[in-house]
Amino acid sequence: MFATLALSLSLSLSACAMEQTPRFDSDAWKAQRGVAAKDNTRGGMLAAMEAVVQPGMSRDAVLALLGEPDTRDAETGIDTYELGVAKFGVDEEYYEIRYRDGKVESRQWQRR
């Protein structure tokens, strides 16, 4: 039980390590496409971005907000946006948006 609690706390704290911006800035997000992981500031926009990109939204509407994804897997319907490295982290973070029938089905933050 202690190990589970410790792991949960660790993941929560590392996800919060990037300074968060209160409002989503579409132009600032788009400007980070192709930026080196250590310089990418998208991670700080994650909470604000999740507030505007919602399940059921069309892919066209998402692309208008976020721009083209860093990678796209048409076979699985997943767009991936690179988030950079957290302020106190070493792992690169990214955000996947999965589409079904042209609409957001799910979204998830990941680390590699």
N, C-alpha and C positions, 0 to 999 in steps of 0.2 A: 504494500500500500504506500509506504514512504517513497519507494522508487517511482511509482506512478505519479504521485503528487509532485515530486522533485522534477520529473520530466515535463509534466504539464506546466509548472511554474517557469521552468527554463525556456520552453518554447514560447510561452506568453511574453516573457520579458524580452526575448530576442526579436520577436515580431514588433515590439514597441520601440526598439532601439533607434529606428529611424524617426527623426523629428517629423511630426505630422502637420500638414497644412490644413486650415479649417475649411477652405473653399477649393473646389476643383478648378484648375486652370488648364483648359484644353490646349491652348497654344504652348504653355510650358511643358505639358506632357508630350505633345508631338515633337517638340524641339529636342527631346532626349533620345529619339530614335537613332540608333547606331552609335551612341556615346559609349565610351569604355565603362565597364562595370563599376570601377572605383569612382567614376565621375557622374554616374547616372543618379539623378535625384528623384526618379519616379516613386521610389519606395515611400518617400515622405508624403506623397499624394494619394497613397493607397486607400485610406479610409474615406477621403473626400470622393475619390473615383468610384468606390463601391456604393456610395450614396446616390450616384447618378446613373450608373450602369446596373440595370435591374433585370432579373429573369423576365422573359417575354418580350424584351426590347428587340427590334429588328437589327440585323447585322449592319445595315446601312446607317442606322441611327448611331450605333456604337462606333462605326468607322468615322462618322462625322465628328464625334467627340474625341476619340483616341487616335485617329489616323490609322494608317496601315500597321498591322502587327509586325513585330520583328520576325516572326515565323508564322507560317500558316500550313496546317495539315488538312487539305481539302477532304482527304479520305475519312478522317475521324471528326472533322468539323471543329477543330480546335485552333484558335488563334492564341499566340503567345506574345506577351509583352515583357521585356526585360525590365527589372526594377533596380538593379544595381546591388551594391553590398551595403548592409546596415552599418551604421556609424561605428559600432563596437563589434562587428561581425567579420567573418572571413569568407563565408559562403555567398555565392551569387543567389539572388532571389528573382523569381519571375511569377507572372500571373497568367493563368490560362482561362480563356473564355470558350466554353463549348456551346456550339449551336446545333439546333435541330430544326429542320424546316425553315432555316433562315432567321431563327429567333434564339436569343440567349436561353440556354437550358440550364447551365450551371457555370459557376466561377470559382476559382480556387487559387490561393497563394501557395507557392512552393519554394523550396530551396534545393540547390544542387551543390 
